[in-house]
Amino acid sequence: MAKEMRGVHYNQGIHALNTVALRIRHGDRDFTDMLETVERAAALLEETEAAARGMRSDMATLTGRPALFL
């Protein structure tokens, strides 16, 4: 579960941010498209963090110990 949350979803958000950075470096001036990409990346990262917090809480409840590394 941790791999899925931190791997796939987090990487999708980072990939979107890297796409924006690449386009800026190459002189792309379509800031509307880039803003949409940044907003999508931010939403993915927020969603990932919220899900990870929920998983930590669930794991702590199940194990009786804090889950620190999700």
Number of C-alpha atoms within 10 A of each C-alpha: 9 11 10 12 18 17 12 11 18 19 16 15 23 16 14 20 18 15 15 21 14 12 14 14 9 9 8 13 10 10 12 9 12 19 12 13 19 20 15 16 23 16 13 19 20 14 16 20 17 12 15 18 15 13 17 19 15 14 16 14 12 11 9 9 11 13 16 10 8 17
